[in-house]
C-alpha cells in the first residue's frame, strides 16, 4: 500500500488517496451527489471517474469534484472484439464481461449498431444491477452472408441519465466459401460381396450446405467379353447418393448392383458413366463421372 500525491478542485477536500500496485484503491473526500463526483487524471491521460483505475509509480494524481460525464462506472473485458477471418454462411461467437468499476450500476439495455452480420447472441446483463466485484456476460454472434469487412458498435446502456453508456468496438472479415467438390476413386473399383461399390467421395466445405443431384439408376456395360467370343452385356445399377451434405462434412457416392450384374462384373470388368452435380450458394460443380468396376 502506498499514498500518491494528490491535489483537488476545490482545494483541501482530499485525504487518504491510496494505491496498491498499479491501482487506486481508496479515496477519502467529499461525498458525491446525483450527477456529481470525483474524477481524476494522471499526467498525459484523460480524466476518469474515481474507482479501480490504473496509476503508475511516481504519478501525480489530479482530482476534481464536479459533473462526471466521463467514461462510466461500467467497463467491459475485453474492450473490443475482433472475430478475424470467417467463412461466409458460418457462425462464430465471442463472450465478454460487463463489470461495475466503483459503485453498483443497473444495466438498462444492450444494443448493436452497424453491420447486420454482428448481433447480440446472448444477454445476461439487461435489467440487472451489477455490484462492485461482480459482472455479467454478453455474447456477440458473427454470421456473415457476404464476403467483406463488417464493423459495428455494441453499447451497454446504464440506467439513469448521469451514467454514460459504455461501448465495445466489434469487427470481422468474411471470406467467400469454397465450392463443393468430389473425388472419384482411381483405377478399377472393387465391387463388394453384397454388390456395393464406393465410386466417389463428395465434399461440402465449411460454409453453406450442399445439394447433390445424381440419377437414381445407371447402366453398366461389361467390357472385354467380345474377346472371349461373347457380346458385351448391359445391366442396371442403383445409385446411392445423399440429397444434401452438411457444411464441413463429406459423404460417399455408391452403386448397388443386382445379382445378375454382380455375376457379370466378376467375369468381366464393367464401365459406367454417371452425371453428377453438387451445388451450394458458393457455386456448383458438375462432371461426368467415368468408373471402371470389377467384381
Protein Blocks (a to p, Z undefined) as FASTA:
>chain_A
ZZdddddddehiaghiacehjbcfbdcdddddehiacddddehiacddeddddddehiac
ddddddfdbcdfbdcddfbdcebjadehiacddddddddfkbccddfbdcdedjfkbccf
bdckgopacdehiacddddddddfbecddddddddddehjklccdddddddddddddddd
ddddehjddddfkopacfbdcdddehddddddddfbdcdddehklmnopacddddddddd
dfbdcehiacdddddddfklmmmmmmpccddddddddddfkbccdddddddddZZ
